[in-house]
């Protein structure tokens, strides 16, 4: 008899321990403690849908969900919904879980009434944060800063930091935006989950800050080099000694740049191939046609690269004139090389930020590599949708005027470069 009782007690303890280890609320809280918010939320969501749960177990799951959305996400509306679901359960009104839910629902309602003015300001900031009105954005920033400073106990303080960051991004104050988004994550580390897109906004702020810093550094470097070049050029007094042969050297350098650029662009255009993974990312059906030869739509960007390079060549020529009067040829050579490197780095950075990052057009072509003789893929930078245009002779029923309804204009539009290029293949 004694052994039987001991065995029963042991089984009860083991069962209790097993149940505790598999309690979804305990498992979720352990994951939350390790910053595994999505995994913990998945466990609670799955448990909430389990029909085998008792009413008391369901209340515990609802309570955990409400606390998660309130304390870690900052979504008080969602938290209130879970607390109200507890009140709709069939448990007695004096049940601890029901009493807790009633208190929490009343508390959230009280907070909503207490901070009604602040909540209205947040709604205003949310509706106007994407506006192009810089004065309106600056006003939003001032009001949000005042709200944060005057209401340190405000229950939606993380949300205020978030919209402050969004307005900072719109106002191009990226460092301040980064700080605001980081404060949001510090206060509500799971705020990204089905509520505020803090992490994507933070990435945008970091990217834009890096672009802004690189742009300022490039223009600053180019400006400093320009000042130094002008001073050295004036000091060398080239009008006293420059002859036609010196001018000829500069013209030869410009011609060499033109030849190198023309040859390389032609060669790259003829041998350009788009990886299949890139076409899949563009959601282009294979076989796809790509054209990169000079003269195809989009070649204007390459033409701008030529002019940027020509500016660099001319700048080096003028600088070399300024250093030609130095006594040491090795010092002059070293300075010319260093300034050339800095100048071309600055110009390349400016060109890339202006034409190649986010604002570029994807146009290229292959010859006899993907099944057709010629064609093009034209992709716009915003909401990219590829227009695949093949040899008209391959499609007897192709109506070329249907293309006028596309985004690249009509036949009479002077900007419809792509359409004119296509129509040219009908001849």
C-alpha positions in Angstrom: 0.0 0.0 0.0 2.8 2.4 0.9 4.6 1.7 -2.3 1.4 2.3 -4.3 1.0 5.7 -2.6 4.6 6.7 -3.3 4.2 5.6 -6.9 1.0 7.7 -7.3 2.7 10.8 -5.7 5.7 10.3 -8.0 3.4 10.1 -11.1 1.5 13.2 -10.0 4.7 15.1 -9.6 6.1 14.0 -12.9 2.8 14.8 -14.7 2.8 18.2 -13.0 6.4 18.9 -14.1 5.6 17.7 -17.6 2.6 19.9 -17.9 4.5 22.9 -16.6 7.2 22.3 -19.2 4.6 22.2 -21.9 2.5 25.1 -20.7 2.2 27.4 -23.8 2.2 30.5 -21.6 5.4 29.4 -19.8 7.1 28.5 -23.1 6.1 31.8 -24.7 7.3 33.8 -21.8 10.7 32.0 -21.9 11.0 32.9 -25.6 10.0 36.5 -24.9 12.8 36.7 -22.3 15.3 35.6 -25.0 13.9 38.2 -27.5 12.3 35.5 -29.6 9.1 37.4 -29.9 7.6 35.9 -33.1 8.2 32.4 -31.9 6.6 33.1 -28.6 3.6 34.8 -30.3 3.2 31.8 -32.6 3.0 29.5 -29.6 0.3 31.6 -27.9 -1.6 32.0 -31.2 -1.6 28.3 -31.7 -2.7 27.7 -28.1 -5.5 30.2 -28.5 -6.9 28.2 -31.4 -6.7 24.9 -29.5 -10.3 23.7 -28.9 -9.1 21.3 -26.2 -8.2 24.1 -23.8 -10.4 24.6 -20.7 -11.9 28.0 -20.1 -9.3 28.7 -17.4 -6.4 27.8 -19.7 -7.9 29.9 -22.5 -8.1 32.8 -20.1 -4.4 32.5 -19.2 -3.5 32.4 -22.9 -5.6 35.5 -23.6 -4.1 37.2 -20.6 -0.6 36.5 -21.9 -1.5 37.7 -25.4 -2.9 41.0 -23.9 0.2 41.6 -21.8 2.5 40.8 -24.8 0.8 43.4 -27.0 0.7 45.9 -24.3 4.1 45.6 -22.7 6.3 44.4 -25.7 4.5 45.7 -28.8 2.7 48.8 -27.5 -0.5 48.0 -29.4 -3.0 48.9 -26.7 -6.0 48.4 -29.0 -5.0 44.8 -29.6 -4.3 44.3 -25.9 -7.7 45.7 -25.0 -9.4 43.2 -27.5 -7.8 40.3 -25.7 -8.8 41.6 -22.3 -12.4 42.0 -23.5 -12.4 38.4 -24.8 -11.6 37.3 -21.3 -14.7 39.1 -20.1 -16.7 37.3 -22.7 -15.7 33.9 -21.2 -18.1 31.7 -19.2 -16.0 32.0 -16.0 -17.5 33.6 -12.9 -17.1 37.4 -12.5 -15.1 36.9 -9.3 -12.6 34.6 -11.1 -9.0 36.1 -10.8 -8.5 36.1 -14.6 -11.8 37.9 -15.2 -11.1 40.4 -12.4 -7.7 41.1 -13.9 -9.1 41.6 -17.4 -11.8 44.0 -16.1 -9.2 46.1 -14.3 -6.9 46.2 -17.3 -9.8 47.2 -19.7 -10.8 50.0 -17.3 -7.2 51.1 -17.0 -6.7 51.3 -20.8 -10.0 53.2 -21.1 -8.9 55.6 -18.5 -5.5 56.2 -20.2 -7.3 56.8 -23.5 -9.4 59.5 -21.8 -6.5 61.0 -19.9 -4.2 61.4 -22.9 -6.9 62.3 -25.5 -5.1 65.4 -26.6 -1.8 63.6 -27.0 -3.4 60.7 -28.9 -5.0 63.2 -31.3 -1.6 64.7 -32.0 -0.2 61.2 -32.8 -3.1 60.7 -35.3 -2.3 64.0 -36.9 1.4 63.2 -37.2 0.6 59.8 -38.7 -1.6 61.4 -41.4 0.9 64.1 -42.4 4.3 62.4 -41.9 4.5 61.6 -45.6 3.6 65.1 -46.7 5.9 67.1 -48.9 5.1 70.3 -46.9 8.4 70.9 -45.1 6.7 73.5 -42.9 4.1 71.0 -41.8 6.7 68.4 -41.1 8.7 70.8 -39.0 5.6 71.7 -37.1 5.0 68.0 -36.4 8.5 67.6 -35.2 8.2 70.5 -32.8 4.9 69.2 -31.4 6.2 65.7 -31.0 9.3 66.9 -29.3 7.1 68.9 -26.9 4.9 65.9 -26.3 7.8 63.7 -25.4 9.5 66.2 -23.1 6.3 67.2 -21.2 4.8 63.7 -20.9 7.5 61.2 -19.9 4.9 58.8 -18.5 2.8 58.9 -21.6 1.7 55.3 -22.3 2.2 55.7 -26.1 5.6 57.3 -25.8 7.2 54.7 -28.1 4.7 55.5 -30.7 5.5 59.2 -30.3 9.2 58.4 -30.9 8.3 56.4 -34.0 6.4 59.2 -35.6 9.0 61.6 -34.6 11.5 59.4 -36.5 9.3 59.2 -39.5 9.0 63.0 -39.6 12.8 63.3 -39.2 13.3 61.1 -42.2 10.8 63.2 -44.2 12.8 66.3 -43.1 16.1 64.6 -44.0 17.4 64.7 -40.5 18.6 61.1 -40.6 20.8 60.9 -37.5 17.9 62.2 -35.3 15.6 59.7 -37.0 17.9 56.8 -36.1 18.0 57.9 -32.5 14.1 58.1 -32.4 13.6 54.7 -33.9 16.2 53.2 -31.6 14.3 54.7 -28.6 11.1 53.1 -29.9 12.8 49.7 -29.9 14.2 50.2 -26.5 10.8 50.9 -25.0 8.9 48.3 -27.0 11.2 45.7 -28.4 8.5 43.7 -30.3 6.8 46.8 -31.8 7.6 45.5 -35.3 5.2 42.6 -34.9 2.0 43.6 -36.8 2.1 47.2 -35.6 4.8 49.8 -36.4 7.4 49.1 -39.1 10.3 50.4 -37.0 13.1 48.2 -38.2 12.4 48.9 -41.9 12.2 52.6 -41.2 15.5 52.3 -39.2 17.2 50.6 -42.2 15.9 53.4 -44.4 17.2 56.0 -42.0 20.7 54.4 -41.8 20.8 54.1 -45.6 19.8 57.6 -46.2 22.2 58.9 -43.6 25.0 57.0 -45.3 24.0 58.3 -48.7 23.8 61.9 -47.3 27.2 61.6 -45.6 28.8 60.2 -48.7 27.2 62.9 -50.9 28.5 65.6 -48.5 31.9 64.1 -48.4 32.1 63.7 -52.2 31.0 67.3 -52.8 33.2 68.6 -50.0 36.2 66.8 -51.5 35.5 68.1 -55.0 35.1 71.6 -53.6 38.4 71.5 -51.7 40.2 70.1 -54.8 38.7 72.9 -56.9 40.0 75.6 -54.6 43.4 74.0 -54.5 43.5 73.6 -58.2 42.5 77.3 -58.8 45.1 78.5 -56.4 47.9 76.4 -57.9 46.8 77.3 -61.4 46.9 81.0 -60.6 50.2 80.7 -58.8 51.9 79.0 -61.8 50.8 81.8 -64.1 50.3 79.5 -67.1 49.5 82.4 -69.4 53.2 83.2 -69.5 54.5 79.8 -70.6 51.7 77.6 -71.9 52.1 76.8 -75.6 50.0 74.9 -78.1 51.8 71.6 -77.3 50.6 71.8 -73.7 47.0 72.4 -74.9 47.5 69.5 -77.3 48.4 67.2 -74.4 45.1 68.0 -72.7 43.1 67.4 -75.9 44.9 64.1 -76.4 43.9 63.0 -72.9 40.3 64.0 -73.6 40.4 62.0 -76.8 41.9 59.0 -75.0 39.0 59.1 -72.5 36.5 59.3 -75.3 38.0 56.4 -77.1 38.3 54.2 -73.9 34.8 55.0 -72.9 33.3 54.3 -76.4 35.2 51.0 -76.8 34.4 49.8 -73.3 30.7 50.7 -73.6 30.4 49.0 -77.0 32.2 45.9 -75.8 30.1 45.6 -72.6 26.9 46.2 -74.5 27.7 43.3 -76.8 28.8 40.9 -74.1 26.3 41.9 -71.4 24.2 39.1 -69.9 21.6 39.2 -67.1 21.9 36.3 -64.6 18.8 34.1 -64.5 18.4 34.9 -60.8 18.1 38.6 -61.7 15.4 37.9 -64.2 13.6 35.7 -61.7 13.7 38.5 -59.1 12.2 40.9 -61.7 9.5 38.2 -62.2 10.3 38.0 -65.9 9.2 34.9 -67.8 12.0 33.2 -69.6 13.3 33.5 -72.2 13.7 37.2 -71.7 15.5 39.7 -73.8 17.9 42.3 -72.6 19.6 45.1 -74.4 22.6 47.1 -73.1 24.1 48.5 -76.4 24.7 52.2 -76.6 21.7 53.9 -78.2 19.1 51.7 -76.6 16.6 53.4 -74.2 18.3 54.2 -70.9 21.7 55.0 -72.4 21.4 58.5 -71.2 22.8 57.4 -67.9 25.9 56.1 -69.5 26.3 59.4 -71.4 26.3 61.2 -68.1 29.1 58.9 -66.9 31.1 60.0 -69.9 30.7 63.7 -69.0 31.6 63.1 -65.4 34.7 61.4 -66.5 35.5 64.2 -68.9 35.2 66.7 -66.1 37.7 64.6 -64.1 40.2 64.5 -67.0 40.0 68.3 -67.5 40.4 68.8 -63.7 43.6 66.7 -63.7 44.9 68.6 -66.7 44.4 71.9 -65.0 45.9 70.7 -61.7 48.9 69.3 -63.5 49.5 72.7 -65.0 49.5 74.1 -61.4 52.0 71.6 -60.2 54.3 71.8 -63.2 56.3 74.7 -61.7 57.2 72.6 -58.6 61.0 72.0 -58.4 60.6 68.3 -57.6 59.1 66.2 -60.4 58.4 63.3 -58.0 56.4 65.5 -55.7 54.4 66.9 -58.6 53.8 63.3 -59.9 52.7 62.2 -56.4 50.4 65.1 -56.0 48.9 64.6 -59.5 48.2 60.9 -58.7 46.7 61.6 -55.3 44.5 64.4 -56.5 43.4 62.3 -59.6 42.4 59.4 -57.3 40.5 61.7 -54.9 38.8 63.6 -57.8 37.6 60.5 -59.6 36.5 58.9 -56.4 34.4 62.0 -55.6 32.9 62.2 -59.1 32.1 58.5 -59.2 30.4 58.8 -55.8 28.3 61.8 -56.9 27.4 60.0 -60.2 26.4 56.8 -58.4 24.3 58.5 -55.8 22.5 60.6 -58.4 22.0 58.0 -61.2 22.7 54.5 -60.0 21.2 54.1 -56.6 17.4 53.7 -56.4 16.8 56.0 -59.4 18.3 53.8 -62.1 16.7 52.2 -65.1 17.4 48.6 -65.9 17.9 48.2 -69.7 20.2 45.7 -71.4 20.3 43.1 -74.3 21.8 39.8 -75.3 22.3 38.4 -78.7 21.3 34.8 -79.4 21.8 33.7 -75.8 18.2 33.5 -74.6 16.4 32.4 -77.8 15.6 35.6 -79.6 17.5 37.9 -81.9 16.9 41.2 -80.2 14.6 42.9 -77.7 14.6 44.8 -74.4 13.5 44.6 -70.8 12.5 48.0 -69.4 11.9 48.3 -65.7 10.8 51.4 -63.8 12.4 52.1 -60.4 9.1 52.5 -58.6 7.0 49.4 -58.4 9.1 47.7 -61.1 7.1 46.0 -63.8 9.1 44.5 -66.7 7.9 45.2 -70.2 9.3 42.5 -72.4 9.5 43.6 -76.1 10.6 41.1 -78.7 11.2 41.1 -82.4 7.9 42.2 -84.0 8.4 39.7 -86.8 8.1 36.9 -84.2 4.5 38.0 -83.4 2.2 38.4 -86.4 -0.6 39.7 -84.3 1.4 42.3 -82.3 -0.4 45.6 -82.2 2.3 48.2 -81.7 -0.2 51.0 -80.9 -1.2 49.0 -77.8 2.1 50.0 -76.4 1.0 53.7 -76.3 -1.2 52.9 -73.3 1.9 51.8 -71.3 3.8 54.1 -69.0 6.4 55.2 -71.5 4.1 57.6 -73.4 2.5 57.9 -76.8 3.9 58.0 -80.3 3.7 61.8 -80.4 5.3 62.2 -77.0 8.8 63.7 -77.4 9.9 61.7 -74.3 8.7 58.4 -75.6 12.2 57.2 -76.4 11.4 53.5 -75.8 8.4 53.6 -78.0 10.3 55.2 -80.9 13.0 52.6 -80.5 10.5 49.8 -80.7 8.7 51.3 -83.8 12.1 51.6 -85.4 12.4 47.8 -85.4 9.3 47.6 -87.6 11.0 49.1 -90.6 
